[in-house]
Amino acid sequence: MKHIALSGGADSVFLLLRLLKEGHKVTALHCNFHLRGEESDRDEIFCRQLCERLGVKLKVCHFNTKEYAKEHRLSIETAARELRYRWFAEETDTIYVAHHRDDLAETVLMNLIRGTGLKGLSGISENSTLTIHMNRNGENTRTLHIIRPLLKISKEEILLHLEEEHQDFVTDSTNGEREALRNRIRLDLLPMMEQFNPKVREHLCRLAENIQSELEATAISALFHLLSPLGFNRTQIIDIARYQGKETRQWHSKSHNLIKSGGAIAFEPIRVTRTEAFRIDADKVDGPLYFRRVRPGDRFRPFGMKNGSKLVNDFLAERGVNLLERKKSVVAHTSDGRIVWVVDHEIDDRFCVDKSTQNVMTLTFS
């Protein structure tokens, strides 16, 4: 299920139609900020009718935005943003929004005018994470993943597609007002710049994309210097740097375990009390052995089990090992991934000594 921010405007309507066309199940989230009187209610009614026609589940939240802004001494724009993303974080951990290529160009210019570094000039990315404070004192936080699948599509292309589909949409009258900086950039500055170069929007987007690539390369380089001494290879490090997903992922070297979640990285050395395993037939082990933490899906054949295999985690659970300790458990495996020994517990039956054994291996892990 994908959650989409649906305002009723051309961009979000196009995104909704695109996700449905791709076969996704969608829940639409609409915010009524009650800032534009009857127009705000008109937008809500439009979204309700559109979603009913398309068979899409719609959730609507009403906000007293002006009162919230006054109470917390915020601008209306900031108050609406806080309320919107806090509600999104209550409903889902991933929200799809309809920022497009023109929005990217406007953001680059807006950041440049306000004063920014490379991060600001990179504009907005297709995938990002936002830490949401669920209350004003910051005690309760959630991570919201924001997906922007339209960043390579221009406003012109969106409007053309909706026209071809005979799909109507609503227009926010405040988009024509010049009080907000972004509106002045869109209505005045960009059209003036296009008189000097009709492709200025394209060039601004290319600048942002180039800077994003440079920042990624810098991040990979920094991680390489940090993690390569810990045994992580370049492929792993690039994967770690680029991963921005909502799920917790783990990477392992021979000596360390690394976890990344919501952009945060943590790693720790693998430490286990010195333990020895006997009854290993050295001739059945082809090549060196490696140690690492147990992973979901790891299987082996416990000693005495003559056919099939068992999940290592199931085996440990049956031994009474709790979840926390199971995550810390270590296995020894061959270069092709076959598990020889669940450290401190059991060897794999396929590697144990038998009547034909000539060379016995004793494994030590510390």
C-alpha positions, 0 to 999 in steps of 0.5 A: 500500500502506497500513501500519497499526499493528494491536494487535488492540484494537477501534480498530485492528481497526475501522481495518483493516476500514475501510481494506479496505472502502475498497478499499486494500491493507494491510500490518499491523504488530503489536508484541509488547512482552512486557509482559503475559505470555500476554496479549501472546502472545494478542494476537499470535495474534489478529492473525495469525488475523484477518489470515489470515482477511482476506487481509492481510499481517502483520508482527510484531516482538518487543521486550525492552521492559523490558531496553531501558528499563533500559539507557537509563533510560526509563519502560516507556511511553517505551521502548515508544514509541521501539521501536514508532516506530523499527520503523515507520520501518524498514518504511514512511514512512507509518503509519496509527494508530487514535487516535479522538475520545475519544483527542483529548479525553483528550490535551487534558486530559492536556496541560492537567494537565501544563502546556501552551501552545496547541500542547498544547491543539490535541491531536493532528492527522489528519496529522503528521510525526515525526523518528525517531532510528534509533539513540540517538546521533541520527546517523541520522534518518528522517521518519515520517508519521502518519495518524489517519483516525478522529479524528472517530469516537468510541469508542462508534461504533467499538464499535457498528460492530464489534458490528454486524459481529460482529467480535471484538477483544482487550482490554488488561487494563492499560487498566483500571489507574490507574497511567498518567495517561491511564488515570486521565483516561479512567476517573475524570476524564472520567466525573466531568466528564460529570456536570457536562456530558455533552458535555464530550468533544465540547467538548474536541474542538471546543476542539482543532479551533478552536486548530488552526485558529487556529495554522494561520491564524497560520502562514499569516500568518507565511508571507505576510509572509515569502514575499509579498515574494518573489513568492508569491501567497496561494493558493500560501502557503496551499497551502505552509502546509497541505501535510504530505505525505511527498513533496517539493513545489516552488512557484515565483515569478518570482524564487524556488524553494521546496521543502517536505519533511517540514515543512521549508521551503527557498527560494532565488533563481533565478540564471542567468548573463546570457544572450541569445536571438535569433531570437524573433518578437515578434509570435508572443509574446502578452503578457509573458514569465515566467521560472521553473525547469524543472518535471517535465512541461514540454514544448517544440518545439526549434528545427528540430523541425516537429511534436510536442514534447519534454520539456525534461528529456529535451532537456537530458539529451540535451545532456549536462546532469546532473541537478543542473544540470537542476533549476537550468535556467530557462525563459521562458514565456507567460502561458498556460504555453507555453515560448518559450525554454530559457535558455542552450540553445534556443528553441521552433521555434514562436516563431522568426523566419521569412520573414514576421517583421517584429519580432524580440525579443531576450530577456535573462535575468540 
